[in-house]
Each structure stands twice: as structure tokens, then as C-alpha cells.
């Protein structure tokens, strides 16, 4: 826009100081003004075309971004689902390990209790036998 203003001012000053008659100068000014209007109109048309191109490019970019975001969201959902399934599977295995360990502890405890009971019974029998021997 500044270029057009500068062009108009420069052309007007050039014509005003040129050694021509008033009518010639006015005709030159009018001609330069018309030329400047045409140039300004051409610049406006170019700006409009560029604006439309940019709008189309922005629309395309927006669609591409939407598709990329949608695809990324889908991939994240799938990864989350797989991770959830992995966690469920690991939890199930851990639950089975804990159950087996608890059963092992129960069996070991029962065996130890049985052994202790047998030893107590043997010791009790020994004590009874000694008591009878002493009588």
C-alpha cells in the first residue's frame, strides 16, 4: 500500500514541476492517476487470488491435521487396550502364583504341625513311661 502511495505522490510531483501547460499537466495527472488505479486494482486482484490460495491451503492443512489427530488417537486407544490386556494377563498370572504359594505354605504348615504333634505325642509317651518307671 505504501508503494502505491509513493508512486502516486512521485508521479504527481514529477508532473507538477514539469515544464508543460496546465491542461497538459492535468491530463498527465489524470492519466497517471488512472494508471495508478489500474495498478492498485491489479494488486488487489493478486491479493484476492493469493488469499483464496492461502484459504484453500489452510483448509487442506486443517483436514490433514484432523486426519493425523484422529489416526493418532486411534493408535493411542489401541495401545491402551493392549496395555490393559497385558496388565489383566499379568494380574491373573500373579493371582495364580499367590494361590499356589498359599497352598504350598498351607501344606508345609500342616506337615510341620503334624510333625510337631507327633514329637509332642512321643515326648508325652516318654514322660509317661519315665513316670511309670519311677513308681
C-alpha positions in Angstrom: 0.0 0.0 0.0 2.9 2.4 0.8 4.3 1.6 -2.6 1.1 2.8 -4.3 1.0 6.0 -2.3 4.7 6.7 -3.0 4.1 6.0 -6.7 1.1 8.5 -6.8 3.0 11.2 -4.9 6.1 10.8 -7.0 4.1 10.9 -10.3 2.1 13.9 -9.1 5.2 15.9 -8.1 7.0 15.0 -11.3 4.1 16.3 -13.3 3.6 19.4 -11.3 7.2 20.5 -11.8 7.4 19.5 -15.5 7.6 22.4 -18.0 4.1 21.8 -19.5 0.9 23.8 -19.8 -1.8 23.4 -17.1 -4.0 21.4 -19.4 -1.2 19.0 -20.3 -0.2 18.7 -16.7 -3.8 18.0 -15.7 -4.2 15.4 -18.5 -0.9 13.8 -17.4 -2.0 13.7 -13.8 -5.4 12.2 -14.7 -3.6 9.6 -16.9 -1.1 8.8 -14.1 -4.0 8.6 -11.6 -5.9 6.2 -13.9 -2.7 4.1 -14.3 -2.2 4.0 -10.6 -5.9 3.0 -10.1 -5.3 0.1 -12.6 -2.1 -0.9 -10.8 -3.9 -0.8 -7.4 -6.8 -2.9 -8.9 -4.3 -5.4 -10.2 -2.6 -5.6 -6.8 -6.0 -6.1 -5.2 -6.8 -8.9 -7.6 -3.5 -10.6 -7.0 -4.1 -10.2 -3.2 -7.5 -11.8 -3.6 -6.1 -14.7 -5.6 -3.3 -15.2 -3.0 -5.9 -15.0 -0.2 -8.0 -17.7 -1.9 -4.9 -19.9 -2.4 -4.0 -19.4 1.3 -7.5 -20.2 2.3 -7.5 -23.4 0.3 -4.1 -24.4 1.6 -5.3 -23.7 5.2 -8.4 -25.9 4.6 -6.3 -28.7 3.3 -3.8 -28.4 6.2 -6.7 -28.4 8.6 -8.1 -31.6 7.1 -4.7 -33.2 7.2 -4.3 -32.2 10.8 -7.7 -33.6 11.7 -6.8 -36.9 10.0 -3.5 -37.1 11.7 -5.1 -36.4 15.1 -7.8 -39.0 14.5 -5.2 -41.6 13.5 -3.0 -40.8 16.5 -6.0 -41.0 18.8 -6.9 -44.4 17.4 -3.4 -45.7 17.7 -3.3 -44.5 21.4 -6.6 -46.2 22.1 -5.2 -49.5 20.6 -2.0 -49.2 22.6 -4.0 -48.5 25.8 -6.2 -51.5 25.1 -3.2 -53.8 24.5 -1.6 -52.5 27.7 -4.8 -53.1 29.6 -4.9 -56.6 28.3 -1.3 -57.2 29.3 -1.9 -55.9 32.8 -5.0 -58.2 33.1 -3.0 -61.2 32.0 -0.1 -60.4 34.4 -2.6 -59.9 37.2 -4.2 -63.2 36.5 -0.8 -65.0 36.5 0.2 -63.2 39.7 -3.1 -64.3 41.3 -2.4 -67.9 40.3 1.2 -67.7 41.7 -0.1 -66.3 45.0 -2.7 -69.0 45.3 -0.1 -71.7 44.6 2.3 -70.2 47.1 -0.5 -70.0 49.7 -1.3 -73.7 49.1 2.4 -74.6 49.5 2.6 -72.6 52.7 -0.6 -74.3 54.0 0.8 -77.8 53.1 4.1 -77.0 54.7 2.4 -75.6 57.8 0.2 -78.7 58.1 3.2 -81.0 57.7 5.2 -79.1 60.3 2.2 -79.1 62.7 1.7 -82.8 62.2 5.4 -83.4 62.8 5.3 -81.2 66.0 2.2 -83.0 67.1 3.9 -86.4 66.6 7.0 -85.2 68.5 4.8 -83.9 71.3 3.0 -87.2 71.5 6.3 -89.1 71.5 7.6 -86.8 74.2 4.4 -87.3 76.2 4.7 -91.0 75.9 8.3 -90.8 77.0 7.4 -88.7 80.0 4.6 -91.2 80.9 7.0 -94.1 80.6 9.5 -92.4 82.8 6.9 -91.6 85.3 5.8 -95.2 85.4 9.4 -96.4 85.7 9.9 -94.2 88.7 6.9 -95.6 90.5 
